[in-house]
Amino acid sequence: MKIYGDLNSGNCLKVKWVCDRLRIPYQWIAVDTLQGETRTPAFLKLNAAGQVPVVVFGDGRALAQSNAIIRYLARGSDLIPADDFLAAKMDEWLFWEQYSHEPYIAVCRFLMVYLGKSASDLDPDKVTRGHAALACMEAQLSTSRFLVGEAFTVADIALLAYTRVAHEGGFDLAGYGAVRRWIGDCESVLGLS
């Protein structure tokens, strides 16, 4: 299996972390998104949307979109709850991450880290929505160790990718004690700390 990705991307790290956690062998193919490598004809054959990550399996089939990839790779593992309702709650967090978290936390980080913007240059609406996402996580994590109760799932991996570097996008996590505790717990499970 080949993973086409950029290690600066939280979405790509999700896939790497799932593979590493589950000991799934892979070949990492570095793609420099800032240099336009996702816009080449060869890459666009793998993913017409021109986004990383993309996984290409031994039989040539390709799969894109980080949460679809990690959901697929983790099937049958302890990263997906056996209980159907808890698995659906995990999916709820996966969808929420792409709609209500990543567009604010990750985008602000991209603007500051890669485009050199200052916190004062950020769109106030993105900052407000980013804090709303962190507050939502804080509320959940104040009642459970992980996002879906006491079990570490792909939902935690999906949300960890950009939450752990939220400060790089101007989000001070000092007021989010449960989120900070959760980041440490997730990093420990993944061997990142």
C-alpha positions as a Markdown table, in Angstrom:
| # | Residue | x | y | z |
|---|---|---|---|---|
| 1 | Met | 0.0 | 0.0 | 0.0 |
| 2 | Lys | 1.2 | 3.5 | -0.9 |
| 3 | Ile | 0.2 | 6.6 | 1.0 |
| 4 | Tyr | 0.6 | 9.8 | -1.0 |
| 5 | Gly | 0.8 | 12.6 | 1.6 |
| 6 | Asp | 2.4 | 15.6 | 3.1 |
| 7 | Leu | 3.6 | 15.2 | 6.7 |
| 8 | Asn | 2.7 | 18.9 | 7.3 |
| 9 | Ser | -1.0 | 18.0 | 6.8 |
| 10 | Gly | -3.0 | 16.8 | 9.8 |
| 11 | Asn | -5.3 | 15.0 | 7.3 |
| 12 | Cys | -2.3 | 13.0 | 6.1 |
| 13 | Leu | -1.0 | 12.3 | 9.6 |
| 14 | Lys | -4.3 | 10.7 | 10.5 |
| 15 | Val | -3.7 | 8.0 | 7.9 |
| 16 | Lys | -0.1 | 7.5 | 9.0 |
| 17 | Trp | -1.1 | 7.2 | 12.7 |
| 18 | Val | -3.8 | 4.6 | 11.9 |
| 19 | Cys | -1.4 | 2.5 | 9.9 |
| 20 | Asp | 1.3 | 2.8 | 12.6 |
| 21 | Arg | -1.1 | 2.0 | 15.4 |
| 22 | Leu | -2.5 | -1.1 | 13.5 |
| 23 | Arg | 0.9 | -2.1 | 12.1 |
| 24 | Ile | -0.3 | -1.9 | 8.6 |
| 25 | Pro | 2.7 | -1.8 | 6.2 |
| 26 | Tyr | 2.9 | 1.1 | 3.8 |
| 27 | Gln | 5.2 | 3.1 | 1.6 |
| 28 | Trp | 5.0 | 6.9 | 2.2 |
| 29 | Ile | 5.1 | 8.9 | -1.0 |
| 30 | Ala | 5.9 | 12.5 | -0.1 |
| 31 | Val | 3.8 | 15.1 | -2.0 |
| 32 | Asp | 4.6 | 18.8 | -1.6 |
| 33 | Thr | 1.2 | 20.5 | -1.7 |
| 34 | Leu | 2.7 | 24.0 | -1.5 |
| 35 | Gln | 4.8 | 23.2 | -4.7 |
| 36 | Gly | 1.7 | 22.2 | -6.7 |
| 37 | Glu | 2.5 | 18.5 | -6.7 |
| 38 | Thr | -1.2 | 17.6 | -6.2 |
| 39 | Arg | -2.0 | 19.4 | -9.5 |
| 40 | Thr | 0.2 | 17.2 | -11.8 |
| 41 | Pro | -1.6 | 15.0 | -14.4 |
| 42 | Ala | -0.1 | 11.9 | -12.6 |
| 43 | Phe | -1.5 | 12.9 | -9.2 |
| 44 | Leu | -4.9 | 14.0 | -10.7 |
| 45 | Lys | -5.3 | 10.4 | -12.1 |
| 46 | Leu | -5.1 | 9.2 | -8.4 |
| 47 | Asn | -7.5 | 11.9 | -7.1 |
| 48 | Ala | -9.3 | 14.2 | -9.5 |
| 49 | Ala | -9.9 | 16.6 | -6.5 |
| 50 | Gly | -6.1 | 17.2 | -6.3 |
| 51 | Gln | -6.0 | 16.6 | -2.5 |
| 52 | Val | -3.9 | 14.5 | -0.2 |
| 53 | Pro | -4.0 | 12.0 | 1.4 |
| 54 | Val | -4.6 | 9.3 | -1.2 |
| 55 | Val | -4.0 | 5.6 | -0.5 |
| 56 | Val | -3.3 | 3.3 | -3.4 |
| 57 | Phe | -3.7 | -0.4 | -2.6 |
| 58 | Gly | -1.8 | -3.3 | -4.1 |
| 59 | Asp | -4.5 | -4.0 | -6.6 |
| 60 | Gly | -4.3 | -0.4 | -7.9 |
| 61 | Arg | -7.5 | 0.9 | -6.4 |
| 62 | Ala | -7.2 | 4.4 | -4.9 |
| 63 | Leu | -9.1 | 5.9 | -1.9 |
| 64 | Ala | -9.1 | 9.6 | -0.9 |
| 65 | Gln | -10.5 | 11.7 | 1.9 |
| 66 | Ser | -8.7 | 11.1 | 5.2 |
| 67 | Asn | -11.7 | 10.1 | 7.3 |
| 68 | Ala | -12.9 | 7.6 | 4.7 |
| 69 | Ile | -9.4 | 6.2 | 4.5 |
| 70 | Ile | -8.9 | 5.8 | 8.3 |
| 71 | Arg | -12.5 | 4.3 | 8.6 |
| 72 | Tyr | -11.6 | 1.8 | 5.9 |
| 73 | Leu | -8.2 | 0.9 | 7.3 |
| 74 | Ala | -9.5 | 0.4 | 10.8 |
| 75 | Arg | -12.4 | -1.9 | 10.0 |
| 76 | Gly | -12.4 | -4.9 | 12.2 |
| 77 | Ser | -9.9 | -3.3 | 14.7 |
| 78 | Asp | -10.4 | -1.9 | 18.2 |
| 79 | Leu | -10.3 | 1.6 | 16.7 |
| 80 | Ile | -13.9 | 1.1 | 15.6 |
| 81 | Pro | -16.5 | 0.3 | 18.3 |
| 82 | Ala | -18.2 | -3.1 | 18.0 |
| 83 | Asp | -21.4 | -1.6 | 19.2 |
| 84 | Asp | -23.3 | -0.2 | 16.2 |
| 85 | Phe | -24.6 | 2.9 | 18.0 |
| 86 | Leu | -21.1 | 3.7 | 19.4 |
| 87 | Ala | -19.7 | 3.3 | 15.8 |
| 88 | Ala | -22.3 | 5.7 | 14.6 |
| 89 | Lys | -21.3 | 8.2 | 17.4 |
| 90 | Met | -17.7 | 7.8 | 16.1 |
| 91 | Asp | -18.9 | 8.6 | 12.6 |
| 92 | Glu | -20.8 | 11.6 | 14.0 |
| 93 | Trp | -17.5 | 13.0 | 15.2 |
| 94 | Leu | -15.8 | 12.2 | 11.9 |
| 95 | Phe | -18.4 | 14.2 | 10.0 |
| 96 | Trp | -18.3 | 17.0 | 12.5 |
| 97 | Glu | -14.5 | 17.2 | 12.3 |
| 98 | Gln | -14.6 | 18.0 | 8.6 |
| 99 | Tyr | -17.5 | 20.4 | 8.8 |
| 100 | Ser | -17.2 | 22.2 | 12.2 |
| 101 | His | -13.6 | 21.8 | 13.2 |
| 102 | Glu | -11.1 | 21.5 | 10.4 |
| 103 | Pro | -12.4 | 24.5 | 8.4 |
| 104 | Tyr | -11.5 | 26.8 | 11.3 |
| 105 | Ile | -8.7 | 25.2 | 13.3 |
| 106 | Ala | -6.7 | 23.9 | 10.4 |
| 107 | Val | -7.4 | 26.9 | 8.1 |
| 108 | Cys | -6.2 | 29.4 | 10.7 |
| 109 | Arg | -3.1 | 27.3 | 11.3 |
| 110 | Phe | -2.4 | 27.2 | 7.5 |
| 111 | Leu | -2.8 | 30.9 | 7.2 |
| 112 | Met | -0.4 | 31.6 | 10.1 |
| 113 | Val | 2.2 | 28.8 | 9.6 |
| 114 | Tyr | 2.3 | 28.7 | 5.8 |
| 115 | Leu | 1.2 | 32.1 | 4.6 |
| 116 | Gly | 2.8 | 34.1 | 7.4 |
| 117 | Lys | -0.4 | 35.8 | 8.6 |
| 118 | Ser | -0.6 | 37.1 | 12.1 |
| 119 | Ala | -3.4 | 36.3 | 14.5 |
| 120 | Ser | -4.9 | 39.7 | 14.0 |
| 121 | Asp | -5.1 | 39.0 | 10.2 |
| 122 | Leu | -7.4 | 36.0 | 10.7 |
| 123 | Asp | -11.1 | 36.1 | 9.8 |
| 124 | Pro | -12.9 | 36.8 | 13.2 |
| 125 | Asp | -15.7 | 34.4 | 12.2 |
| 126 | Lys | -13.2 | 31.5 | 11.6 |
| 127 | Val | -11.6 | 32.3 | 15.1 |
| 128 | Thr | -15.1 | 32.3 | 16.7 |
| 129 | Arg | -16.1 | 29.1 | 15.1 |
| 130 | Gly | -12.7 | 27.5 | 16.0 |
| 131 | His | -13.3 | 28.3 | 19.6 |
| 132 | Ala | -16.9 | 27.0 | 19.4 |
| 133 | Ala | -15.4 | 23.7 | 18.1 |
| 134 | Leu | -12.9 | 23.5 | 20.9 |
| 135 | Ala | -15.7 | 24.3 | 23.4 |
| 136 | Cys | -17.8 | 21.4 | 22.0 |
| 137 | Met | -14.9 | 19.1 | 22.4 |
| 138 | Glu | -14.3 | 20.4 | 25.9 |
| 139 | Ala | -17.9 | 19.7 | 26.9 |
| 140 | Gln | -17.7 | 16.1 | 25.6 |
| 141 | Leu | -14.2 | 15.4 | 27.0 |
| 142 | Ser | -15.3 | 16.7 | 30.5 |
| 143 | Thr | -17.6 | 13.7 | 30.7 |
| 144 | Ser | -15.5 | 11.0 | 29.0 |
| 145 | Arg | -11.8 | 10.1 | 28.5 |
| 146 | Phe | -12.1 | 9.9 | 24.7 |
| 147 | Leu | -14.7 | 11.3 | 22.3 |
| 148 | Val | -16.8 | 8.1 | 22.2 |
| 149 | Gly | -16.6 | 7.2 | 25.9 |
| 150 | Glu | -13.6 | 5.3 | 27.3 |
| 151 | Ala | -12.4 | 3.7 | 24.1 |
| 152 | Phe | -9.8 | 5.3 | 21.8 |
| 153 | Thr | -11.3 | 5.4 | 18.2 |
| 154 | Val | -10.6 | 6.8 | 14.8 |
| 155 | Ala | -12.6 | 9.8 | 15.9 |
| 156 | Asp | -9.9 | 10.7 | 18.4 |
| 157 | Ile | -7.2 | 10.3 | 15.7 |
| 158 | Ala | -9.2 | 12.5 | 13.3 |
| 159 | Leu | -9.7 | 15.3 | 15.9 |
| 160 | Leu | -6.2 | 15.0 | 17.3 |
| 161 | Ala | -4.5 | 15.9 | 14.1 |
| 162 | Tyr | -5.3 | 19.6 | 14.1 |
| 163 | Thr | -6.3 | 20.1 | 17.7 |
| 164 | Arg | -2.9 | 19.3 | 19.0 |
| 165 | Val | -1.4 | 22.1 | 16.9 |
| 166 | Ala | -4.3 | 24.5 | 17.3 |
| 167 | His | -2.0 | 27.0 | 19.1 |
| 168 | Glu | -0.1 | 27.3 | 15.8 |
| 169 | Gly | -3.3 | 28.8 | 14.4 |
| 170 | Gly | -3.7 | 31.3 | 17.2 |
| 171 | Phe | -6.0 | 29.1 | 19.5 |
| 172 | Asp | -4.8 | 29.2 | 23.1 |
| 173 | Leu | -5.7 | 25.9 | 24.7 |
| 174 | Ala | -5.2 | 27.2 | 28.2 |
| 175 | Gly | -8.9 | 27.4 | 28.9 |
| 176 | Tyr | -9.6 | 23.9 | 27.6 |
| 177 | Gly | -8.3 | 21.6 | 30.3 |
| 178 | Ala | -10.2 | 18.5 | 29.2 |
| 179 | Val | -9.0 | 19.0 | 25.6 |
| 180 | Arg | -5.4 | 19.3 | 26.8 |
| 181 | Arg | -5.7 | 16.2 | 29.0 |
| 182 | Trp | -7.2 | 14.3 | 26.0 |
| 183 | Ile | -4.4 | 15.4 | 23.7 |
| 184 | Gly | -1.9 | 13.9 | 26.1 |
| 185 | Asp | -3.9 | 10.7 | 26.4 |
| 186 | Cys | -4.2 | 10.4 | 22.6 |
| 187 | Glu | -0.5 | 11.1 | 22.1 |
| 188 | Ser | 0.4 | 8.5 | 24.7 |
| 189 | Val | -1.8 | 5.9 | 23.0 |
| 190 | Leu | -0.2 | 6.6 | 19.6 |
| 191 | Gly | 3.3 | 6.8 | 21.1 |
| 192 | Leu | 3.7 | 10.5 | 20.0 |
| 193 | Ser | 4.7 | 11.9 | 23.4 |
